[in-house]
Every structure is written in C-alpha cells, then in structure tokens.
C-alpha cells in the first residue's frame, strides 16, 4: 500500500471517528428512562465526545495530504461544498448543541432525585436540541455522499 492508500484508509477511519458519535449519541441518550440512567448515559456520551475531535484533526491532516498527493487542491466543487458543509456541521455541534448539553448535564448532576422518571423540564431541554442534531446528521450524510459520489 502506497502513501495515497494509507492516507485514504486513515481518512476513512477518521471520518468514522468524526461522524460516528454524532449518530450514536442521540440514540443512546433516548434509551434513558430515569434521571440516574440519563446521568449515566450523558457521562458516556461526554466521554465519546473526544472521538470527533481527534477524528476531525486526523481528517484535516489526511485530507490536506490527499489533496497534495493528487494535486487537486480546492479545484473541485464537490470538495469545496463538502468542506463548507463539514464546517457548518462543526459550528452546529460545537457552537450550539454542546453548550446546551453541558447545561443539561450540569442540571442533571445537581438533581437530587437520581432514581425517578426524567422530569418534564429535562425532556423539554433535550427536545430543543433534537432538530439541530437532526440537521447536523443530515449535513454529515450530505458530506459523505459528496465525498463518495463526487457529483460535480
């Protein structure tokens, strides 16, 4: 396997690390039925949050390496659109979802009642995040489609 193949494999693995947790986290979070379970689930998803950061860093490095090796640069529209959508996705996740999740995590950790059903207040806070998570997931799918299909 040459340098191109190695960079491509690392790029694909990094994309899985970058995108995977954003798809899995909402599913895991929805499985919680009590405040204690929600606290546990949010602890797990907080630990998972490091994966997209590492994956994103490796994704950038390998992407730049691939652009240099192929001498493509930013000459392809699909690549420019992919980068733009990925940046928008990062803004949504890091700038909108993560700060709100930190507030929810703080509220839950301060909650005295760890065993009972999740209060409506927490459910409302989480439901406000769901549409933005869905938008981020759609952006991820769009980026993946653009990277694989390279339509224009």
N, C-alpha and C positions, 0 to 999 in steps of 0.2 A: 504494500500500500504506500503510495507516494504522499507527499505533503498535502496535495489537494484532497485526497481521500481521507487523510487523518483530520484535517480541518473540517471537512464536511461531516464526518462522524461526530466530532466534538460539537459542531454547530447544532446538529440534530439533537444530541443529548442535552445540550444547554437549553435548547428550545423546550424540551420536555420539562426540565427543571424550572424554567421560567414560567411556562404556561400551566403545567400540571396542577400545582397547588390552588390556582385560581378556580379551576373546575371542581376540585375535590373539596375545598374548604366549605362552600355553601351546603354541599350535600351532608358533610359531617356535622355541620352546625345544626341543620334541620333535624337531625336524629335526636337531639337533646330533648328530654321530656320534663326535667326538673331543673331547678336552679343549680343544684350540685352537678348534675350532668352537663349543663351548659357551661359552668365554670371549668369543668374538666376538658370539655371539647374546645373551649376558647384557649385553654392552656396549650393543647395540642396544636391548634391552628396557628397560635403565636410562634411556636417552635418551628412549624413548617414555613413560616414567613421568610426565613433565611434562604431557602432554596431559590426563590425567584431573584433574589438579589445576587447570589453567586451565579446563577444561570444567566442572568442578564449581562453581567460583567463578561462572562465567557462568550456569550452570544455576540457581544460587540467586538471583542477581540478576534474571534474566529470569522465573523462577518467581514471585518476590515481585511483580514488575511485572505479570505476568499476573493474579495474584490480586487486586491492587489495581484494575486496569482492569475486571475482570469483577465486582468486588465480592463475590467468592466467599469470600475469606479461608480459614479452615480449616473451613468448614461442611460439606464433602463427605467422607464416609467413605473413598472411594477415594483421595482426595488425602492424607488423614492416614495411611492404610496405606502408600501409595507413599512418603511421606516417611520413615516408620518403617523400611520395608524398605531404602530407599536409605541411611539412616544405619547400619543393621546391615551392609550391604554395605561401607561405608567402614570400619567397625570391623574387619571381616574382612580387608580388603585392607591397610589401613594399620597395623592393630594386630597382625595375625597373619602374613599372607603376606609383607609387605615386610621385616620384621625377619629372617625366616628366609632370604629371598632374599639379603639383604645378607651373611649368614653364608656362604651358598653362594658368592656372588661373591668374598668375601674368601678363602675356602679355595681356590677355583679360581685366583685371581690369584697365590696363594702357591705353587701347584703348579708344580713344576719341569718336569714332563712335559707339554708342550703338544700333542704330535702323536698320542699313542696313544689307544686307546679310553677312554671315560669310565669311571673306576674305580667299582666297586660302591658305595663309600662315598658318592660324589656322587649316584649314581642313587637310593640309599635316602633321602638328604636331600631330593631333588626329589620323590620319590614321596609323602613325608609331606605335601607341600603340595597335591598334586593334588586330594584330596577337598574341601579348603577352597576351592580355586579353582573347583571344580565347584559348590559351594554358592553362592559369590559370583555365578557365572554364572546359576544358577537364580534368584537374587534379582533380578538385572538383568532377566531375562526377565519375571519377575512384575511388576516396576515398569513395564516397557514395556507389558505387557498392561493393567495398571490405568490407565495414562495414556491409552492409545488407546481401550480399550473403556469405561472409566468405569462399571463394573458396578453400583456401589451408592453 
